Amino acid sequence: MHRHKEDGEVLVIVAMVLGTISVVCIGVTARQCTTDQVALGPPVIALVTAFTAVALLLTATAYGH
């Protein structure tokens, strides 16, 4: 039989992926800061993905994972 992931497990996995994207965007922003050419995209993406990841982790915690 196939084991289906529970909702909480899926939320944790998605939150981990979003956290990774956020860290990459922070790295891109830091690199751009060294050249004084900071674009608006990476910092905004970093904030949105970080807050979404936190919200998903809190939801997963409510599920008991």
One Martini backbone bead per residue (centre of mass of N, CA, C, O) as a GRO file, in nm:
protein
   65
    1MET     BB    1   0.099   0.035   0.017
    2HIS     BB    2   0.039   0.362   0.011
    3ARG     BB    3   0.174   0.648   0.161
    4HIS     BB    4   0.018   0.919   0.286
    5LYS     BB    5   0.050   1.235   0.342
    6GLU     BB    6   0.009   1.451   0.568
    7ASP     BB    7  -0.063   1.773   0.599
    8GLY     BB    8   0.172   1.851   0.794
    9GLU     BB    9   0.405   1.733   0.621
   10VAL     BB   10   0.360   1.910   0.373
   11LEU     BB   11   0.398   2.183   0.514
   12VAL     BB   12   0.691   2.136   0.598
   13ILE     BB   13   0.810   2.098   0.316
   14VAL     BB   14   0.719   2.369   0.198
   15ALA     BB   15   0.862   2.543   0.412
   16MET     BB   16   1.150   2.448   0.340
   17VAL     BB   17   1.150   2.551   0.050
   18LEU     BB   18   1.088   2.849   0.117
   19GLY     BB   19   1.337   2.889   0.295
   20THR     BB   20   1.542   2.841   0.070
   21ILE     BB   21   1.453   3.072  -0.112
   22SER     BB   22   1.506   3.294   0.095
   23VAL     BB   23   1.811   3.248   0.127
   24VAL     BB   24   1.885   3.299  -0.167
   25CYS     BB   25   1.774   3.592  -0.178
   26ILE     BB   26   1.962   3.700   0.040
   27GLY     BB   27   2.222   3.641  -0.117
   28VAL     BB   28   2.157   3.818  -0.360
   29THR     BB   29   2.130   4.081  -0.201
   30ALA     BB   30   2.416   4.083  -0.081
   31ARG     BB   31   2.561   4.092  -0.352
   32GLN     BB   32   2.427   4.359  -0.449
   33CYS     BB   33   2.534   4.542  -0.217
   34THR     BB   34   2.838   4.535  -0.312
   35THR     BB   35   2.737   4.697  -0.597
   36ASP     BB   36   2.492   4.899  -0.563
   37GLN     BB   37   2.248   4.689  -0.713
   38VAL     BB   38   1.950   4.686  -0.586
   39ALA     BB   39   1.687   4.500  -0.626
   40LEU     BB   40   1.350   4.443  -0.539
   41GLY     BB   41   1.288   4.139  -0.570
   42PRO     BB   42   1.458   3.961  -0.363
   43PRO     BB   43   1.358   4.093  -0.093
   44VAL     BB   44   1.058   4.034  -0.137
   45ILE     BB   45   1.078   3.728  -0.170
   46ALA     BB   46   1.209   3.673   0.103
   47LEU     BB   47   0.977   3.779   0.280
   48VAL     BB   48   0.741   3.612   0.170
   49THR     BB   49   0.865   3.327   0.212
   50ALA     BB   50   0.922   3.352   0.513
   51PHE     BB   51   0.631   3.409   0.613
   52THR     BB   52   0.506   3.158   0.485
   53ALA     BB   53   0.677   2.949   0.633
   54VAL     BB   54   0.585   3.027   0.917
   55ALA     BB   55   0.284   2.979   0.874
   56LEU     BB   56   0.312   2.676   0.803
   57LEU     BB   57   0.448   2.589   1.068
   58LEU     BB   58   0.215   2.677   1.252
   59THR     BB   59   0.007   2.493   1.120
   60ALA     BB   60   0.159   2.227   1.175
   61THR     BB   61   0.153   2.261   1.481
   62ALA     BB   62  -0.158   2.249   1.502
   63TYR     BB   63  -0.156   1.947   1.389
   64GLY     BB   64   0.106   1.804   1.545
   65HIS     BB   65   0.423   1.831   1.397
   0.00000   0.00000   0.00000
